[in-house]
Amino acid sequence: MQPLTTLRPDENASTPLYLQLARNLEQAIHAGQWSAEQALPSERTLSEALDISRVTARKALEVLLEQGLIRRVQGSGTFITPRLEQPLSRLSSFSEMLRMKGFTPSSHWLDRRIGAPSAEELVRLALSPNDQVARLKRLRKADDIVMAVECSTLPARLLGDPQAVGDSLYQHLDQLGKPVVRALQHIRAINADAELAAQVGIEPGTAMLLMTRIGYLDDNTPIEVTDTYCRNDYYDFVAELRR
């Protein structure tokens, strides 16, 4: 871990000290100096280590709080918020993405059953009216922190037993010889209703990201429709653009 003195703002720079400190802290967080849920140094510690006022330290932390990089726990301190940067150009499962970022993925199942498809699912999955679908609904967790609610629908004839799905749906499909090789994904902002807010631990009406994915087999057969309701304070979606 880098010593705190490397975060000291430059008194001769034109940028306000608190903004310099906020930027230095942000860079250190992204560089992994502190891990998710680890306590950040207190205002007093930063003030003494960097020879700055506590007001400067407090204003810098408030900037990070507004950015969602940290969270305050009354009586306990300030902690690093776990965040996921999901590249939009790469097709990967939730579990795979978390492991790549150093988190431990897990799921809490809310529903796994076979049922009749909706009219929208009939179209999206190219089903006949007599077909059935497997429905999977679960809380997706990173290091036991609820990050999202995921609702997946798949043709029952392709999935088989929904109870057999473990933490990774894509890994299970790979084992069945039906890997998802491409997907179309749409992302939009929503406000959490009371049920969704309770499931992820936020206030009703809080902004969330709804990510809808349609996954395809190598013969272009649609195999999944997944709606993932992501906590806005934990997710970043990143796209690299070239010209």
N, C-alpha and C positions, 0 to 999 in steps of 0.2 A: 504494500500500500504506500502511495506517495505521501510524504509528510504534508501536513496542513499548510505549512509555509509556502508551498508552491501555488496555493490559491490566493495569495495576497494580491490585492488590487494595486495598480500603479497610481500613486498620488499625483503624478505629473501628467497623466492622461486627461483628455477633455471629457471622456465618458464618466458619468457619476460613479462613485466607488461602489455603491450597492449594485448597480447594473453590471459592473465588471465582476464583482464577486458572484452574482447570480450566474453569469455566463461561465465563470471558472468552475463553479459547483456543477452546473449542467453538464459541462464537458467531462468532469470527473465521474459523474453518475453514469453517463453513456459509455465511458471507458471501463466501467466495472469496478471503480474504486470502492463502492459500497454495493452490496447485493440487495435484491428485493427483500423488503421487510426489515432490513437492517436499520438501526438508528443512525440518524445523521447527527453530527456534532451540534451541540446546543448553541444558542446565541452567545452565551457567556464564553463557551469554549472557543468559538470562532473569533470573538472579540479579543480574547487574551492571546490566542495563538497568532493572529494576523495583525495585531496592534491597530484595531479599528474600533469604532464605537459600537455599542450594542444596537443602536438605532440602525446603523448601516447593515449589521448582520441580520436584524429583524426584517428590514425592507428587502434584502436579498432573498431571504427564505420565503417571504410573501410572494415574490415573483415566481419562485419554484412551485409554490402552492397553487397559484393561479394556472400554471402550466400543467398541473396534474402530476408533476414529477415526485412530489412528496405529499404526505398526509400527516395531520396532527392527531394525536391521541391524548385526550385530556388527562393530565396527571402522569403521562408516560413519556412523552417526547414527540419528536418528529421522525418519521420513518420513510424509507424509499418505497415508492409505489411500484409494484410490479407492472411492467408494460411490455407488450408484445409488438414488435415491428414485423408485420406480415407482408412480404413482397408480393405484389399483385401479378408478377410475371411467373411465379413458380407454383405448380400444383403440388400441394403436400397436405397430409392429414394434420389435424389439430395436435395429435400426440407427437407426430414427427417434428412439427414446428416447435413445440415446447421443448423437446429434448435437444434440438439444435441450439436453443437459447439458454440451455442449462437448467430448465425447470423440470420438475417431476409431474407428468400428467396423470390425472385420474378422473373418474366419472362417478356421478351419483345418478342412478337410473330412476326416472320418474314414470316411464311407461315403455313397455315392449310388447307389441301385440300384432295380430293379423286382423285386417278389417277391409271394408269396401272403400274404393278410392273416391275422392271427390271429383266433381266435373273438371276442375282445374288440373288435378293429378292425372286424369284420363288423358288429357291433351299433352301435358308435359312429359309423361312417361310412355306415351304412345301405347296405351292399354285399351283392351276391349272392355265393354261394360261388365262382363262376367269375371274379369280378373280381380284378384285381391292384392292388397299391398301390406307390407310390413311397416309398422310405425315404430320409430325409436325416438324417445324424448329423454334428455338427460342434462344434468348440470355438468359443464366442463370446467375442470379445476386445474390450477397450476400451483404446486406446492400447497394444496388444500385450500386455496383461495378461489372462490367462484368467479370465473372470468366471463362465462357466457351460458346461455341456454340454447341447446341445439335440438332441432326437430328434423328428423330424416324420414323420408318415405321412399321405399324401394319396392319393385315388383316382387311379390311373394314367391313366384316361381324361380326367381334368380337368387334370392337371399336364403330361402329355406327357413331355418329356425332363428327368429330374432333373439331368442334367449341365449344363443350361442355367441353373440357378439360381445367381445371384451372391450377394453379401453379404446381400441382403434378399429373403426369400421373399415377403413381402407386396408388395413392389414388382414382383417377377416376376409374381405373380398379377394385379396391377393391369394390367400390360402385356398379359396374356392375356385381359383383359376378364372376370376372375373375382375381383373384390375381396372380401376378407373384411369384412363390414359389422357383424358382432356376434360375440361369443364368450362362452362360459361358462368360468370359470376357477376352479380349486380349488388351494389351497396347503396343503401339510402338511410337517411336519418329518421328515427321515430321517437315517440315519447312512451316511456314504459307505463303500462296500465298497472293496476294494483296487484294483480297476480304475478306478473312478470317482475315487478319491483321487489316483491317479497321473496321471490326465488333467488334473486342475485344480491339482495341486501342493499337496495337503494330506495330513494323516495319516489313515490308515484309521480309521473310526469317528467322524470329525469330523462334527458336525451340519451338515446342508445343508437347503436349502428346495427341495422338489419342486413345481413349478408345472405343472399339467396344464391345457391349454387346448383346447377344441373350438371351431373357427371355422366360421362359416356364411356362405353366400352370401345375397343379398337375397331369394331364394325359399325360404330356410330349409333348403337343402341343406347338410349338413355336408361341409366340404372339407378340414379338417385336424384331426389330433390331435397335439398337440405336448407332449412332456414336457421341461421345462427344469429341470436340476439346478443350482441357484444356490449359489454360495459364500455362506455365511451372514455372513461378515465383510465382504462387499462390497455386499450388497443390503439395502435397506429398502423395505417396501411401505407405502404411505400411503393412508389412506381418510379423506375428509372426510365427517363426519356432521352432519346438520342436523335440527332439530326444528321 
